[in-house]
Amino acid sequence: MRVLFTIYPNSLAHLYPVVPLAWALQSAGHEVRVAAHHSAAEQIITTGLSPVALGDPDTPEVRLTDGAKPPKTPEEVDAYARVLGLTEREREHWITYFQYLFVPMSDYLRVDRSEASDLVEFCRTWQPDLVLWDVTVPSAAVAARVSGAAQARLVNGEDVFAFSLDKLAEHAGDLRAAGLDENPLATMMRPLADKYGVEIDRELLLGQFSVDTIPDGLQLPTRVNRVHVRHIPFAGAQTFPKWLHEKPERPRVALTLGESTRRFIRGDWDRTPKIMKALEGLDIEVVATLNSLQLDDVEKIPDNVRVIEWVNLTHLMPTCSAMIHHGGIGTYSAAVPAKVPHLVCDIEGESLMLQPVQDTDASRTGTLLPGLEHGKREERDADAGPPPVFELPAKKVEATPVSEFVIAQGSGARLDHRAQTVEEMRALILEVATSEAYRKGAEDVHAQWLATPSPSDVVPVLERLAAEHRRHA
């Protein structure tokens, strides 16, 4: 059969997780393509997969334009939260969905750009049997419906999409009474759906089923049909640094704070400077995969810390006794096969809400400017006016659920740079890196991971579901 993946472009955090499944399908004899904005084609090619380039090759992706949409305001986010009657924790799920993820979803539903139309026309021509779409690219569901393909979401995080749509459906009458849109995603999809005569229903919004890599204890309860698959870490091909072949003389700890944040914000709040102070003098070896922006406010790199901008985590993890990280799902998952305990950077009790700020120095640490990305586009057009500036909380969106999960599993601890002193952080890092209890917890998580169906195991399941759901001849 023919299988089309769609991904959010130019983000390794969205490309790399799909590669093992795409290769499992390709190795089973199926034709596989990966669709994304043309600027992501080279990244896709490096994985050995064939790209489908979308959009005008003479224009940047929409996130790197002055027309990039800003996040929803806190007032609009809270207006919904009140009507939906959300608990404090549920409000955080809603913030993730409505304030963070609505932005990329809106990018690739736009009918004033060609990406969505290119995707539909490719599906009409190529006639895929199955479309597997990144949750941030719902235009793929329209393309699948038009071409008659079966379609499913690729869920690589907490399913705040299904959670939020279920809450909206439960309170549709209350939302209408309050003058709020009862389904903002459907409204956002309507221009594209109308262009192609497609009816908007739950199946279009949430897929005919979902391919989900998240462990049961970390995933939100929803009413979607899940195909659970093991997350196989993939980080591309890279020559081993010579020192990585050698067994470390002291416990080795990895420090990594993710690929995506450092593309859009300068510095790392007050987090990296404090972590560096906590690491100084510890009888451990630290490998820190940080770039110059993340080290912006660090006064001194300790003697026991080796800084390298990028190293393949699948190479590094087997040599480590612990990993300090930002709580991203992909980074968490890289440690699991190597049975490595976690120290998750998480500020307990701090909301994820993005706050607009009037800031004369918009480049200061911890601020987001829509339309800009370090190393790609760092200045707006002169006539575009001042950019909107948003203050980000000093933690990853997934940090709290991931930290709570590893604590519950006994495979790690929370590193809270705002609540803990340098001395407390130092003691916690050493404890997690040397304690047999944390190592045992990581081994238990590894056993659960091995018990989850592999990408190869789910290929027959996807073949069956594609045959059941596709509509073209």
PESUL-V544006 format. One record per pair of residues at least 4 apart in sequence whose C-alpha atoms are under 6 Angstrom apart, sorted by the first residue. I is the first residue (numbers start at 0). GAP is how many residues later the second one is. If there is no record, write none. Layout:
i	gap
I	GAP
I	GAP
//
This chain:
i	gap
0	29
0	128
1	28
1	29
1	126
1	127
2	29
2	125
2	127
2	128
3	28
3	29
3	30
3	127
4	29
4	126
4	127
4	128
5	28
5	29
5	127
5	128
6	29
6	127
8	27
8	28
8	31
9	30
11	4
15	218
20	434
22	4
23	431
23	432
24	5
25	4
25	6
32	17
32	18
33	17
33	18
34	16
34	17
35	17
35	18
36	16
36	17
36	18
37	15
37	16
40	10
43	7
44	4
53	61
53	64
54	59
54	60
61	6
62	5
62	308
63	307
63	308
64	306
65	305
67	303
69	300
70	28
71	27
79	4
80	5
85	4
85	5
86	4
92	67
93	4
94	4
95	4
96	4
96	63
97	4
103	32
104	31
104	32
107	8
108	30
113	4
115	23
119	23
121	4
122	4
122	24
123	23
127	21
128	20
129	19
129	20
129	21
129	336
130	20
131	19
131	20
131	21
132	20
132	21
133	19
133	20
134	18
140	63
143	4
143	5
147	322
147	323
147	324
148	321
149	316
149	319
149	320
150	56
150	57
151	55
151	56
151	57
151	58
152	54
152	57
153	57
154	56
154	57
155	57
157	61
157	62
159	4
162	59
167	4
171	10
174	5
174	7
175	4
185	4
189	4
192	4
192	5
199	4
201	4
202	4
202	5
208	16
209	16
210	15
210	16
211	15
211	16
212	15
212	16
212	17
212	18
213	5
228	224
228	225
229	222
229	223
229	224
232	101
234	77
249	34
250	33
250	70
251	32
251	33
251	34
251	68
251	69
252	33
252	67
252	68
252	69
252	70
253	32
253	33
253	34
253	69
253	70
254	33
254	68
254	69
254	70
255	32
255	33
255	69
256	68
256	69
262	110
262	111
263	109
264	101
264	102
264	103
265	27
265	99
266	26
266	27
266	29
266	98
267	26
268	96
268	97
272	25
277	144
277	147
277	148
279	22
284	19
285	19
286	18
286	19
287	19
288	19
288	20
288	21
289	4
289	19
290	18
312	4
317	20
320	19
320	112
321	18
321	19
321	20
321	111
322	19
323	19
323	20
324	19
324	20
325	18
325	19
326	17
326	71
326	72
326	75
327	70
334	5
335	110
336	109
338	103
338	104
338	107
339	102
340	70
340	71
340	97
340	101
341	70
342	69
342	70
342	71
342	72
343	59
343	70
343	71
344	70
344	71
345	49
345	53
345	54
345	70
346	69
351	41
353	37
353	38
354	35
354	36
355	33
355	34
356	32
356	33
365	26
366	23
366	24
366	25
367	21
367	22
368	20
371	5
371	6
372	4
372	5
373	4
398	4
402	11
405	4
405	5
405	6
406	5
406	6
409	28
409	31
410	27
410	30
410	31
415	4
419	4
430	4
452	4
461	4
465	4
//
